[in-house]
Amino acid sequence: MGEKDHLIYGDESHDSRMERVFAVAGLLGDAGQWTSLKEAWVARTAGTPFHAADCESGYGDYRGVAPEERSQLHLDLAKVLADSGVIGWGVGIDLVGCRRAFPEMLPDHPYYSSFLRTIDFLVQRARSWKASGSIEIIFDQHRPTEHNTGLLYKYASEEGGWQDQGLLPEKLHFASRADIGIQAADLWVRELMKVFDGNLFSEGYVPRRQCQMLLDTRRFGGDLQCADYFEDMKRKMPILEAQAGMSRVEYASWLQKKRRHDNQSNRIAYMMEVAAGDRQAKQC
């Protein structure tokens, strides 16, 4: 891979039982910002890969480390991120509200939906910076979802109406927690998820110090999709399906014809086939 003008690193986070809030968030910065961030990050961690949940709880590499030391590390790394100049954005989903409106939702849907919206926002921001060249998009490795994430990204970048094809890479990349960009994204998305969870389920919630440090820069933020959002989407679904040329009835017929079962891969394959048919019809 050649040098990229800008890089986006992303990760996901959710409550321990994945019953309340799910979030995907990313960090966007230019090559120089990422180089400086990574140098400062290594200086503080001494090369030990950072994992926010383990650092909070004293698990993994932080087993036996005093709570005050773990807390200070978290604060210091949040400051590295705050001082870096990169921006952060993410999307959270109220899982209770979403499942109430769409009980047929597949388990991984919150990830794919939040992923697309997060990437869309950050790519648009890069475009507003008049970024040249293309962007490299790197997400945390998660084998069960990588294949479908790649398919969905391909569909959205080719058929989803994104106006930034000149910036979008041909495909996504995935990296392990050894990559400092992934570690930084892990810190950010966990803080954002905590804010969303607190706003939904706690009265008078106040963000943690490390999160407030990021929010105070005014470069970090996100969008929480609550129950009202999903109820409104449910009401509009017949119109949205008609606009897209898709329907649940036609999808069920497609599954029967193809002798397939309903799963995320087949839902994406159906969308791609409909989009390809529409594109071919327009060319005739």
Secondary structure, DSSP 8 states (H G I E B T S, - for coil): ----SEEEEEEEEE-TTSSSEEEEEEEEEEHHHHHHHHHHHHHHHTT----HHHHHHT-GGGTT--HHHHHHHHHHHHHHHHHS--EEEEEEEEHHHHHHH-TT--TTHHHHHHHHHHHHHHHHHHHHTT--S-EEEEEE--HHHHHHHHHHHHHHHHHS--S-TTTS-SS-EEE-TTSHHHHHHHHHHHHHHHHHHHHHH-TT----HHHHHHHTTTSEEEEEE-HHHHHHHHHHHHHHHHHHT--HHHHHHHHHHHT----HHHHHHHHHHHHHHHHHHHH-
